[in-house]
Amino acid sequence: MALPPRVSDGSLYPALHKLEHRGWIRAQWKASENNRRSKFYSLTPVGRKQLEKEAANWNRVSAAISGIVQLKEA
């Protein structure tokens, strides 16, 4: 079984800060399961709407690419 791709800290945290700055996510400091102070992120209502837009756009692009690939295979 293949491992999922890893995202480096140098990519992840700037992306999270960008999403937080846009108001799409909110961060909250809490104690983790092992009682360490950790930052937890959650979607805001505006973020959920943006996620729906991004998912719809991805579905359109994916369907277009799929159609092109099927044309080449025919």
PyMOL Python script that loads the backbone (N, CA, C, O; Angstrom):
from pymol import cmd

cmd.read_pdbstr("""\
ATOM      1  N   MET A   1       0.850  -1.180   0.000  1.00  0.00           N
ATOM      2  CA  MET A   1       0.000   0.000   0.000  1.00  0.00           C
ATOM      3  C   MET A   1       0.890   1.235   0.000  1.00  0.00           C
ATOM      4  O   MET A   1       1.808   1.346   0.812  1.00  0.00           O
ATOM      5  N   ALA A   2       0.617   2.155  -0.905  1.00  0.00           N
ATOM      6  CA  ALA A   2       1.447   3.354  -1.032  1.00  0.00           C
ATOM      7  C   ALA A   2       1.123   4.349   0.075  1.00  0.00           C
ATOM      8  O   ALA A   2      -0.025   4.487   0.499  1.00  0.00           O
ATOM      9  N   LEU A   3       2.158   5.034   0.528  1.00  0.00           N
ATOM     10  CA  LEU A   3       1.968   6.079   1.536  1.00  0.00           C
ATOM     11  C   LEU A   3       1.434   7.338   0.877  1.00  0.00           C
ATOM     12  O   LEU A   3       1.763   7.622  -0.275  1.00  0.00           O
ATOM     13  N   PRO A   4       0.609   8.102   1.596  1.00  0.00           N
ATOM     14  CA  PRO A   4       0.126   9.362   1.015  1.00  0.00           C
ATOM     15  C   PRO A   4       1.278  10.342   0.850  1.00  0.00           C
ATOM     16  O   PRO A   4       2.258  10.274   1.591  1.00  0.00           O
ATOM     17  N   PRO A   5       1.171  11.251  -0.111  1.00  0.00           N
ATOM     18  CA  PRO A   5       2.254  12.231  -0.292  1.00  0.00           C
ATOM     19  C   PRO A   5       2.401  13.096   0.958  1.00  0.00           C
ATOM     20  O   PRO A   5       1.419  13.396   1.636  1.00  0.00           O
ATOM     21  N   ARG A   6       3.622  13.488   1.250  1.00  0.00           N
ATOM     22  CA  ARG A   6       3.895  14.317   2.423  1.00  0.00           C
ATOM     23  C   ARG A   6       4.011  15.774   1.993  1.00  0.00           C
ATOM     24  O   ARG A   6       4.544  16.083   0.927  1.00  0.00           O
ATOM     25  N   VAL A   7       3.507  16.654   2.834  1.00  0.00           N
ATOM     26  CA  VAL A   7       3.596  18.091   2.592  1.00  0.00           C
ATOM     27  C   VAL A   7       4.588  18.647   3.592  1.00  0.00           C
ATOM     28  O   VAL A   7       4.467  18.399   4.792  1.00  0.00           O
ATOM     29  N   SER A   8       5.569  19.397   3.113  1.00  0.00           N
ATOM     30  CA  SER A   8       6.580  19.944   4.013  1.00  0.00           C
ATOM     31  C   SER A   8       6.006  21.086   4.839  1.00  0.00           C
ATOM     32  O   SER A   8       5.059  21.754   4.423  1.00  0.00           O
ATOM     33  N   ASP A   9       6.589  21.302   6.015  1.00  0.00           N
ATOM     34  CA  ASP A   9       6.175  22.414   6.878  1.00  0.00           C
ATOM     35  C   ASP A   9       6.306  23.746   6.147  1.00  0.00           C
ATOM     36  O   ASP A   9       5.506  24.658   6.357  1.00  0.00           O
ATOM     37  N   GLY A  10       7.318  23.853   5.288  1.00  0.00           N
ATOM     38  CA  GLY A  10       7.554  25.082   4.540  1.00  0.00           C
ATOM     39  C   GLY A  10       6.455  25.388   3.528  1.00  0.00           C
ATOM     40  O   GLY A  10       6.339  26.522   3.063  1.00  0.00           O
ATOM     41  N   SER A  11       5.652  24.387   3.185  1.00  0.00           N
ATOM     42  CA  SER A  11       4.508  24.587   2.285  1.00  0.00           C
ATOM     43  C   SER A  11       3.200  24.660   3.061  1.00  0.00           C
ATOM     44  O   SER A  11       2.326  25.467   2.746  1.00  0.00           O
ATOM     45  N   LEU A  12       3.073  23.814   4.072  1.00  0.00           N
ATOM     46  CA  LEU A  12       1.812  23.701   4.803  1.00  0.00           C
ATOM     47  C   LEU A  12       1.460  24.957   5.592  1.00  0.00           C
ATOM     48  O   LEU A  12       0.358  25.486   5.448  1.00  0.00           O
ATOM     49  N   TYR A  13       2.379  25.439   6.421  1.00  0.00           N
ATOM     50  CA  TYR A  13       2.046  26.557   7.301  1.00  0.00           C
ATOM     51  C   TYR A  13       1.807  27.872   6.556  1.00  0.00           C
ATOM     52  O   TYR A  13       0.898  28.610   6.936  1.00  0.00           O
ATOM     53  N   PRO A  14       2.570  28.197   5.527  1.00  0.00           N
ATOM     54  CA  PRO A  14       2.217  29.394   4.752  1.00  0.00           C
ATOM     55  C   PRO A  14       0.827  29.272   4.103  1.00  0.00           C
ATOM     56  O   PRO A  14       0.090  30.254   4.021  1.00  0.00           O
ATOM     57  N   ALA A  15       0.479  28.069   3.646  1.00  0.00           N
ATOM     58  CA  ALA A  15      -0.840  27.864   3.044  1.00  0.00           C
ATOM     59  C   ALA A  15      -1.940  28.038   4.092  1.00  0.00           C
ATOM     60  O   ALA A  15      -2.962  28.666   3.815  1.00  0.00           O
ATOM     61  N   LEU A  16      -1.741  27.490   5.284  1.00  0.00           N
ATOM     62  CA  LEU A  16      -2.728  27.647   6.357  1.00  0.00           C
ATOM     63  C   LEU A  16      -2.885  29.115   6.745  1.00  0.00           C
ATOM     64  O   LEU A  16      -4.003  29.582   6.963  1.00  0.00           O
ATOM     65  N   HIS A  17      -1.779  29.838   6.831  1.00  0.00           N
ATOM     66  CA  HIS A  17      -1.842  31.267   7.176  1.00  0.00           C
ATOM     67  C   HIS A  17      -2.586  32.054   6.097  1.00  0.00           C
ATOM     68  O   HIS A  17      -3.346  32.971   6.407  1.00  0.00           O
ATOM     69  N   LYS A  18      -2.367  31.698   4.838  1.00  0.00           N
ATOM     70  CA  LYS A  18      -3.053  32.369   3.731  1.00  0.00           C
ATOM     71  C   LYS A  18      -4.561  32.122   3.820  1.00  0.00           C
ATOM     72  O   LYS A  18      -5.349  33.052   3.649  1.00  0.00           O
ATOM     73  N   LEU A  19      -4.964  30.888   4.083  1.00  0.00           N
ATOM     74  CA  LEU A  19      -6.377  30.554   4.211  1.00  0.00           C
ATOM     75  C   LEU A  19      -7.007  31.268   5.408  1.00  0.00           C
ATOM     76  O   LEU A  19      -8.152  31.717   5.344  1.00  0.00           O
ATOM     77  N   GLU A  20      -6.246  31.366   6.496  1.00  0.00           N
ATOM     78  CA  GLU A  20      -6.736  32.055   7.684  1.00  0.00           C
ATOM     79  C   GLU A  20      -6.888  33.558   7.405  1.00  0.00           C
ATOM     80  O   GLU A  20      -7.874  34.173   7.811  1.00  0.00           O
ATOM     81  N   HIS A  21      -5.921  34.132   6.720  1.00  0.00           N
ATOM     82  CA  HIS A  21      -5.967  35.553   6.379  1.00  0.00           C
ATOM     83  C   HIS A  21      -7.186  35.880   5.503  1.00  0.00           C
ATOM     84  O   HIS A  21      -7.784  36.947   5.641  1.00  0.00           O
ATOM     85  N   ARG A  22      -7.542  34.971   4.618  1.00  0.00           N
ATOM     86  CA  ARG A  22      -8.701  35.159   3.739  1.00  0.00           C
ATOM     87  C   ARG A  22     -10.026  34.906   4.461  1.00  0.00           C
ATOM     88  O   ARG A  22     -11.095  35.168   3.909  1.00  0.00           O
ATOM     89  N   GLY A  23      -9.956  34.405   5.679  1.00  0.00           N
ATOM     90  CA  GLY A  23     -11.173  34.142   6.444  1.00  0.00           C
ATOM     91  C   GLY A  23     -11.823  32.812   6.126  1.00  0.00           C
ATOM     92  O   GLY A  23     -12.974  32.586   6.499  1.00  0.00           O
ATOM     93  N   TRP A  24     -11.108  31.919   5.438  1.00  0.00           N
ATOM     94  CA  TRP A  24     -11.668  30.629   5.042  1.00  0.00           C
ATOM     95  C   TRP A  24     -11.528  29.575   6.131  1.00  0.00           C
ATOM     96  O   TRP A  24     -12.299  28.616   6.172  1.00  0.00           O
ATOM     97  N   ILE A  25     -10.547  29.747   7.014  1.00  0.00           N
ATOM     98  CA  ILE A  25     -10.385  28.854   8.158  1.00  0.00           C
ATOM     99  C   ILE A  25     -10.151  29.701   9.402  1.00  0.00           C
ATOM    100  O   ILE A  25      -9.800  30.877   9.307  1.00  0.00           O
ATOM    101  N   ARG A  26     -10.349  29.093  10.569  1.00  0.00           N
ATOM    102  CA  ARG A  26      -9.996  29.768  11.818  1.00  0.00           C
ATOM    103  C   ARG A  26      -9.125  28.807  12.611  1.00  0.00           C
ATOM    104  O   ARG A  26      -9.260  27.586  12.522  1.00  0.00           O
ATOM    105  N   ALA A  27      -8.239  29.391  13.376  1.00  0.00           N
ATOM    106  CA  ALA A  27      -7.310  28.602  14.190  1.00  0.00           C
ATOM    107  C   ALA A  27      -7.633  28.812  15.659  1.00  0.00           C
ATOM    108  O   ALA A  27      -8.051  29.891  16.078  1.00  0.00           O
ATOM    109  N   GLN A  28      -7.426  27.748  16.431  1.00  0.00           N
ATOM    110  CA  GLN A  28      -7.672  27.817  17.862  1.00  0.00           C
ATOM    111  C   GLN A  28      -6.642  26.943  18.568  1.00  0.00           C
ATOM    112  O   GLN A  28      -6.428  25.790  18.191  1.00  0.00           O
ATOM    113  N   TRP A  29      -6.011  27.498  19.588  1.00  0.00           N
ATOM    114  CA  TRP A  29      -5.064  26.738  20.385  1.00  0.00           C
ATOM    115  C   TRP A  29      -5.827  25.898  21.400  1.00  0.00           C
ATOM    116  O   TRP A  29      -6.697  26.409  22.106  1.00  0.00           O
ATOM    117  N   LYS A  30      -5.499  24.595  21.474  1.00  0.00           N
ATOM    118  CA  LYS A  30      -6.122  23.661  22.414  1.00  0.00           C
ATOM    119  C   LYS A  30      -5.078  22.644  22.853  1.00  0.00           C
ATOM    120  O   LYS A  30      -3.983  22.570  22.295  1.00  0.00           O
ATOM    121  N   ALA A  31      -5.435  21.876  23.849  1.00  0.00           N
ATOM    122  CA  ALA A  31      -4.583  20.756  24.263  1.00  0.00           C
ATOM    123  C   ALA A  31      -4.889  19.564  23.362  1.00  0.00           C
ATOM    124  O   ALA A  31      -6.052  19.239  23.122  1.00  0.00           O
ATOM    125  N   SER A  32      -3.843  18.922  22.870  1.00  0.00           N
ATOM    126  CA  SER A  32      -4.017  17.761  22.005  1.00  0.00           C
ATOM    127  C   SER A  32      -4.288  16.516  22.864  1.00  0.00           C
ATOM    128  O   SER A  32      -4.357  16.598  24.090  1.00  0.00           O
ATOM    129  N   GLU A  33      -4.439  15.369  22.200  1.00  0.00           N
ATOM    130  CA  GLU A  33      -4.706  14.113  22.917  1.00  0.00           C
ATOM    131  C   GLU A  33      -3.605  13.770  23.915  1.00  0.00           C
ATOM    132  O   GLU A  33      -3.867  13.176  24.960  1.00  0.00           O
ATOM    133  N   ASN A  34      -2.361  14.152  23.583  1.00  0.00           N
ATOM    134  CA  ASN A  34      -1.253  13.867  24.499  1.00  0.00           C
ATOM    135  C   ASN A  34      -0.944  15.069  25.399  1.00  0.00           C
ATOM    136  O   ASN A  34       0.146  15.178  25.960  1.00  0.00           O
ATOM    137  N   ASN A  35      -1.928  15.965  25.522  1.00  0.00           N
ATOM    138  CA  ASN A  35      -1.877  17.120  26.423  1.00  0.00           C
ATOM    139  C   ASN A  35      -0.811  18.145  26.053  1.00  0.00           C
ATOM    140  O   ASN A  35      -0.292  18.849  26.920  1.00  0.00           O
ATOM    141  N   ARG A  36      -0.489  18.227  24.775  1.00  0.00           N
ATOM    142  CA  ARG A  36       0.433  19.254  24.301  1.00  0.00           C
ATOM    143  C   ARG A  36      -0.382  20.369  23.665  1.00  0.00           C
ATOM    144  O   ARG A  36      -1.446  20.127  23.094  1.00  0.00           O
ATOM    145  N   ARG A  37       0.118  21.572  23.765  1.00  0.00           N
ATOM    146  CA  ARG A  37      -0.561  22.727  23.167  1.00  0.00           C
ATOM    147  C   ARG A  37      -0.428  22.636  21.643  1.00  0.00           C
ATOM    148  O   ARG A  37       0.680  22.590  21.109  1.00  0.00           O
ATOM    149  N   SER A  38      -1.558  22.611  20.962  1.00  0.00           N
ATOM    150  CA  SER A  38      -1.569  22.460  19.509  1.00  0.00           C
ATOM    151  C   SER A  38      -2.575  23.426  18.902  1.00  0.00           C
ATOM    152  O   SER A  38      -3.539  23.839  19.546  1.00  0.00           O
ATOM    153  N   LYS A  39      -2.324  23.771  17.653  1.00  0.00           N
ATOM    154  CA  LYS A  39      -3.228  24.660  16.930  1.00  0.00           C
ATOM    155  C   LYS A  39      -4.164  23.790  16.092  1.00  0.00           C
ATOM    156  O   LYS A  39      -3.710  22.935  15.332  1.00  0.00           O
ATOM    157  N   PHE A  40      -5.471  24.013  16.233  1.00  0.00           N
ATOM    158  CA  PHE A  40      -6.476  23.276  15.485  1.00  0.00           C
ATOM    159  C   PHE A  40      -7.159  24.234  14.519  1.00  0.00           C
ATOM    160  O   PHE A  40      -7.462  25.376  14.867  1.00  0.00           O
ATOM    161  N   TYR A  41      -7.398  23.756  13.301  1.00  0.00           N
ATOM    162  CA  TYR A  41      -7.999  24.579  12.257  1.00  0.00           C
ATOM    163  C   TYR A  41      -9.382  24.047  11.911  1.00  0.00           C
ATOM    164  O   TYR A  41      -9.615  22.839  11.929  1.00  0.00           O
ATOM    165  N   SER A  42     -10.304  24.964  11.595  1.00  0.00           N
ATOM    166  CA  SER A  42     -11.637  24.564  11.157  1.00  0.00           C
ATOM    167  C   SER A  42     -12.107  25.524  10.060  1.00  0.00           C
ATOM    168  O   SER A  42     -11.696  26.683   9.998  1.00  0.00           O
ATOM    169  N   LEU A  43     -12.980  24.997   9.203  1.00  0.00           N
ATOM    170  CA  LEU A  43     -13.544  25.816   8.130  1.00  0.00           C
ATOM    171  C   LEU A  43     -14.542  26.811   8.697  1.00  0.00           C
ATOM    172  O   LEU A  43     -15.301  26.495   9.613  1.00  0.00           O
ATOM    173  N   THR A  44     -14.532  28.005   8.149  1.00  0.00           N
ATOM    174  CA  THR A  44     -15.552  29.001   8.478  1.00  0.00           C
ATOM    175  C   THR A  44     -16.693  28.827   7.477  1.00  0.00           C
ATOM    176  O   THR A  44     -16.526  28.125   6.479  1.00  0.00           O
ATOM    177  N   PRO A  45     -17.845  29.446   7.719  1.00  0.00           N
ATOM    178  CA  PRO A  45     -18.916  29.384   6.715  1.00  0.00           C
ATOM    179  C   PRO A  45     -18.463  29.921   5.345  1.00  0.00           C
ATOM    180  O   PRO A  45     -18.818  29.360   4.308  1.00  0.00           O
ATOM    181  N   VAL A  46     -17.690  30.998   5.348  1.00  0.00           N
ATOM    182  CA  VAL A  46     -17.156  31.540   4.084  1.00  0.00           C
ATOM    183  C   VAL A  46     -16.208  30.528   3.447  1.00  0.00           C
ATOM    184  O   VAL A  46     -16.196  30.368   2.226  1.00  0.00           O
ATOM    185  N   GLY A  47     -15.417  29.847   4.266  1.00  0.00           N
ATOM    186  CA  GLY A  47     -14.497  28.827   3.770  1.00  0.00           C
ATOM    187  C   GLY A  47     -15.229  27.643   3.167  1.00  0.00           C
ATOM    188  O   GLY A  47     -14.787  27.090   2.160  1.00  0.00           O
ATOM    189  N   ARG A  48     -16.344  27.246   3.771  1.00  0.00           N
ATOM    190  CA  ARG A  48     -17.133  26.138   3.227  1.00  0.00           C
ATOM    191  C   ARG A  48     -17.684  26.511   1.845  1.00  0.00           C
ATOM    192  O   ARG A  48     -17.677  25.684   0.933  1.00  0.00           O
ATOM    193  N   LYS A  49     -18.161  27.754   1.689  1.00  0.00           N
ATOM    194  CA  LYS A  49     -18.647  28.207   0.381  1.00  0.00           C
ATOM    195  C   LYS A  49     -17.530  28.201  -0.648  1.00  0.00           C
ATOM    196  O   LYS A  49     -17.736  27.799  -1.793  1.00  0.00           O
ATOM    197  N   GLN A  50     -16.344  28.647  -0.240  1.00  0.00           N
ATOM    198  CA  GLN A  50     -15.201  28.660  -1.152  1.00  0.00           C
ATOM    199  C   GLN A  50     -14.803  27.238  -1.525  1.00  0.00           C
ATOM    200  O   GLN A  50     -14.468  26.969  -2.679  1.00  0.00           O
ATOM    201  N   LEU A  51     -14.837  26.332  -0.562  1.00  0.00           N
ATOM    202  CA  LEU A  51     -14.524  24.929  -0.834  1.00  0.00           C
ATOM    203  C   LEU A  51     -15.500  24.353  -1.853  1.00  0.00           C
ATOM    204  O   LEU A  51     -15.097  23.619  -2.756  1.00  0.00           O
ATOM    205  N   GLU A  52     -16.767  24.678  -1.712  1.00  0.00           N
ATOM    206  CA  GLU A  52     -17.764  24.210  -2.691  1.00  0.00           C
ATOM    207  C   GLU A  52     -17.464  24.751  -4.084  1.00  0.00           C
ATOM    208  O   GLU A  52     -17.586  24.024  -5.070  1.00  0.00           O
ATOM    209  N   LYS A  53     -17.072  26.027  -4.176  1.00  0.00           N
ATOM    210  CA  LYS A  53     -16.709  26.611  -5.471  1.00  0.00           C
ATOM    211  C   LYS A  53     -15.489  25.908  -6.066  1.00  0.00           C
ATOM    212  O   LYS A  53     -15.473  25.569  -7.249  1.00  0.00           O
ATOM    213  N   GLU A  54     -14.465  25.693  -5.228  1.00  0.00           N
ATOM    214  CA  GLU A  54     -13.237  25.043  -5.702  1.00  0.00           C
ATOM    215  C   GLU A  54     -13.512  23.611  -6.144  1.00  0.00           C
ATOM    216  O   GLU A  54     -12.971  23.159  -7.154  1.00  0.00           O
ATOM    217  N   ALA A  55     -14.355  22.888  -5.390  1.00  0.00           N
ATOM    218  CA  ALA A  55     -14.690  21.511  -5.751  1.00  0.00           C
ATOM    219  C   ALA A  55     -15.447  21.466  -7.081  1.00  0.00           C
ATOM    220  O   ALA A  55     -15.185  20.606  -7.922  1.00  0.00           O
ATOM    221  N   ALA A  56     -16.383  22.396  -7.264  1.00  0.00           N
ATOM    222  CA  ALA A  56     -17.128  22.446  -8.526  1.00  0.00           C
ATOM    223  C   ALA A  56     -16.196  22.742  -9.687  1.00  0.00           C
ATOM    224  O   ALA A  56     -16.317  22.138 -10.753  1.00  0.00           O
ATOM    225  N   ASN A  57     -15.268  23.666  -9.486  1.00  0.00           N
ATOM    226  CA  ASN A  57     -14.304  23.996 -10.541  1.00  0.00           C
ATOM    227  C   ASN A  57     -13.418  22.786 -10.843  1.00  0.00           C
ATOM    228  O   ASN A  57     -13.145  22.492 -12.007  1.00  0.00           O
ATOM    229  N   TRP A  58     -12.973  22.093  -9.809  1.00  0.00           N
ATOM    230  CA  TRP A  58     -12.139  20.892 -10.000  1.00  0.00           C
ATOM    231  C   TRP A  58     -12.915  19.851 -10.803  1.00  0.00           C
ATOM    232  O   TRP A  58     -12.360  19.226 -11.707  1.00  0.00           O
ATOM    233  N   ASN A  59     -14.194  19.660 -10.478  1.00  0.00           N
ATOM    234  CA  ASN A  59     -15.005  18.681 -11.201  1.00  0.00           C
ATOM    235  C   ASN A  59     -15.128  19.048 -12.672  1.00  0.00           C
ATOM    236  O   ASN A  59     -15.075  18.168 -13.531  1.00  0.00           O
ATOM    237  N   ARG A  60     -15.293  20.341 -12.981  1.00  0.00           N
ATOM    238  CA  ARG A  60     -15.376  20.786 -14.385  1.00  0.00           C
ATOM    239  C   ARG A  60     -14.058  20.517 -15.118  1.00  0.00           C
ATOM    240  O   ARG A  60     -14.054  19.976 -16.224  1.00  0.00           O
ATOM    241  N   VAL A  61     -12.951  20.897 -14.496  1.00  0.00           N
ATOM    242  CA  VAL A  61     -11.632  20.703 -15.124  1.00  0.00           C
ATOM    243  C   VAL A  61     -11.345  19.219 -15.296  1.00  0.00           C
ATOM    244  O   VAL A  61     -10.878  18.787 -16.350  1.00  0.00           O
ATOM    245  N   SER A  62     -11.625  18.445 -14.262  1.00  0.00           N
ATOM    246  CA  SER A  62     -11.389  17.000 -14.313  1.00  0.00           C
ATOM    247  C   SER A  62     -12.213  16.338 -15.419  1.00  0.00           C
ATOM    248  O   SER A  62     -11.708  15.481 -16.144  1.00  0.00           O
ATOM    249  N   ALA A  63     -13.478  16.738 -15.545  1.00  0.00           N
ATOM    250  CA  ALA A  63     -14.332  16.174 -16.592  1.00  0.00           C
ATOM    251  C   ALA A  63     -13.810  16.553 -17.980  1.00  0.00           C
ATOM    252  O   ALA A  63     -13.832  15.733 -18.897  1.00  0.00           O
ATOM    253  N   ALA A  64     -13.342  17.788 -18.134  1.00  0.00           N
ATOM    254  CA  ALA A  64     -12.804  18.226 -19.427  1.00  0.00           C
ATOM    255  C   ALA A  64     -11.553  17.419 -19.791  1.00  0.00           C
ATOM    256  O   ALA A  64     -11.406  16.977 -20.930  1.00  0.00           O
ATOM    257  N   ILE A  65     -10.670  17.234 -18.835  1.00  0.00           N
ATOM    258  CA  ILE A  65      -9.443  16.457 -19.087  1.00  0.00           C
ATOM    259  C   ILE A  65      -9.800  15.015 -19.400  1.00  0.00           C
ATOM    260  O   ILE A  65      -9.228  14.411 -20.307  1.00  0.00           O
ATOM    261  N   SER A  66     -10.740  14.467 -18.655  1.00  0.00           N
ATOM    262  CA  SER A  66     -11.180  13.099 -18.885  1.00  0.00           C
ATOM    263  C   SER A  66     -11.738  12.940 -20.299  1.00  0.00           C
ATOM    264  O   SER A  66     -11.475  11.939 -20.966  1.00  0.00           O
ATOM    265  N   GLY A  67     -12.503  13.920 -20.748  1.00  0.00           N
ATOM    266  CA  GLY A  67     -13.045  13.878 -22.106  1.00  0.00           C
ATOM    267  C   GLY A  67     -11.957  13.911 -23.157  1.00  0.00           C
ATOM    268  O   GLY A  67     -12.051  13.223 -24.174  1.00  0.00           O
ATOM    269  N   ILE A  68     -10.927  14.704 -22.920  1.00  0.00           N
ATOM    270  CA  ILE A  68      -9.804  14.787 -23.857  1.00  0.00           C
ATOM    271  C   ILE A  68      -9.057  13.462 -23.910  1.00  0.00           C
ATOM    272  O   ILE A  68      -8.713  12.979 -24.989  1.00  0.00           O
ATOM    273  N   VAL A  69      -8.809  12.877 -22.748  1.00  0.00           N
ATOM    274  CA  VAL A  69      -8.081  11.601 -22.687  1.00  0.00           C
ATOM    275  C   VAL A  69      -8.884  10.522 -23.402  1.00  0.00           C
ATOM    276  O   VAL A  69      -8.313   9.715 -24.136  1.00  0.00           O
ATOM    277  N   GLN A  70     -10.199  10.494 -23.200  1.00  0.00           N
ATOM    278  CA  GLN A  70     -11.037   9.481 -23.864  1.00  0.00           C
ATOM    279  C   GLN A  70     -11.025   9.677 -25.377  1.00  0.00           C
ATOM    280  O   GLN A  70     -11.065   8.692 -26.113  1.00  0.00           O
ATOM    281  N   LEU A  71     -10.970  10.916 -25.863  1.00  0.00           N
ATOM    282  CA  LEU A  71     -10.889  11.159 -27.301  1.00  0.00           C
ATOM    283  C   LEU A  71      -9.601  10.612 -27.873  1.00  0.00           C
ATOM    284  O   LEU A  71      -9.592  10.045 -28.965  1.00  0.00           O
ATOM    285  N   LYS A  72      -8.488  10.782 -27.123  1.00  0.00           N
ATOM    286  CA  LYS A  72      -7.204  10.281 -27.609  1.00  0.00           C
ATOM    287  C   LYS A  72      -7.183   8.764 -27.646  1.00  0.00           C
ATOM    288  O   LYS A  72      -6.538   8.180 -28.517  1.00  0.00           O
ATOM    289  N   GLU A  73      -7.880   8.105 -26.712  1.00  0.00           N
ATOM    290  CA  GLU A  73      -7.883   6.642 -26.653  1.00  0.00           C
ATOM    291  C   GLU A  73      -8.750   6.036 -27.751  1.00  0.00           C
ATOM    292  O   GLU A  73      -8.536   4.888 -28.140  1.00  0.00           O
ATOM    293  N   ALA A  74      -9.713   6.782 -28.251  1.00  0.00           N
ATOM    294  CA  ALA A  74     -10.646   6.253 -29.259  1.00  0.00           C
ATOM    295  C   ALA A  74     -10.012   6.052 -30.599  1.00  0.00           C
ATOM    296  O   ALA A  74     -10.677   5.613 -31.537  1.00  0.00           O
TER     297      ALA A  74
END
""", "prot")
cmd.dss("prot")
cmd.show_as("cartoon", "prot")
cmd.util.cbc("prot")
cmd.orient("prot")
